[in-house]
Structures are given as structure tokens and as C-alpha cells.
Amino acid sequence: MSTVLSGHPASGAPHADDRPLVVGLGGTARRGSSSEVCLRTALEAAQQAGARVELFSADALDLPMYQPASSRRTERAVALVEAVRACDGLILASPSYHGKLSGLVKNALDYFEDLRDDARP
């Protein structure tokens, strides 16, 4: 699932820790890729600046294709949406496949549609 670099995983519930939460999404299946290295570096900088951070790398983004008509969600999809719901900042890192975002990142972004009715979508 996701890797928490510090603090506790985001649950969407109020957190006793009032530091900002920064969530990072990295969409490449290649371990040690330059985009994942950059994402980890950015999250480490946020952590050093006092933020709580949570990383969703390729394994955590290996989700079923988003189905807007279905309310069924995997545990990984729920964890991703809840982390984004609770976050104060979001960092996306993706390789450029054919000049576009990776499919992993595009599919993860589709899941954010679940936030559409939130007070802070």
C-alpha cells in the first residue's frame, strides 16, 4: 500500500497532529525511476519543513479502472481517496509516456471524483 514517511497514515478523520499533510503520488512501475526519486525528494523536503507526508507509489496506485457508476472501492482506492481528502498539499510525479501522464496517475486522478460532493473537493 502507501508508504508513510512520517506520522500516521491519513484517515480522513481529524488528526491530533496539526502539521499540514502532504500526499505524494508517483505513477511509474520502474523502481528507482527519476520521477519517483524526485517525488521522494520533494516529500522529504516537506517533511523537513515540518509537514506530515504520505507516499502513494506505483504499488499503491495499482487500482482497478475507475468505474464512476459503481460505489465499490478496493482498500487501496479508499486509502488513496481518504489521504487526498485529508491532505493540505498534493504532489504528482509521472513519467511522460507518449507526451502524457502515466495510466497509473490518470486512473488515480479519476478516483478523486469520489471527492466531488465534499465541502472541499
C-alpha positions, -999 to +999 in steps of 0.1 A: +000+000+000+012+035+006+044+044+023+042+068+052+075+087+055+065+101+089+035+104+112+004+083+107-015+074+075-043+098+067-077+085+075-098+115+067-107+118+104-095+147+125-059+142+134-044+153+167-012+163+148-019+198+134+010+198+110+000+200+073-003+167+054+014+165+020+005+135-001+027+124-030+015+102-060+041+086-082+030+068-112+058+046-126+062+009-121+100+012-126+117+011-092+143+039-088+129+059-117+138+096-119+102+107-113+099+086-081+133+098-069+121+134-075+088+127-056+106+112-026+130+142-026+101+166-026+083+147+002+114+146+023+118+184+019+082+188+030+088+166+060+120+185+069+099+217+067+075+202+093+048+185+073+034+150+077+038+132+044+024+101+028+036+085-004+015+065-029+039+049-053+031+026-082+022-004-060-004+017-041-017+031-074-022-004-089-060+001-088-089-013-108-100+010-136-122+037-121-159+030-125-180+061-118-213+042-117-200+018-090-196+027-054-174-004-047-138+005-039-108-015-030-089-009+002-062+008-018-086+031-035-102+040-002-068+047+013-059+070-016-091+090-016-091+094+022-055+106+022-063+132-005-094+142+013-073+149+044-043+165+027-032+201+026-010+196-004-006+171-032+025+164-053+021+144-085+051+128-103+047+109-135+069+098-163+058+111-197+045+083-218+039+095-253+038+130-240+011+123-214+007+113-178+011+076-170-020+055-169-014+048-132-016+085-124-046+092-148-066+063-132-057+075-096-069+110-106-102+096-117-108+082-082-107+118-069-141+122-085-153+105-052-145+138-036-169+158-058-196+162-031-171+171-003-171+206+012-135+209+000-134+188-032 
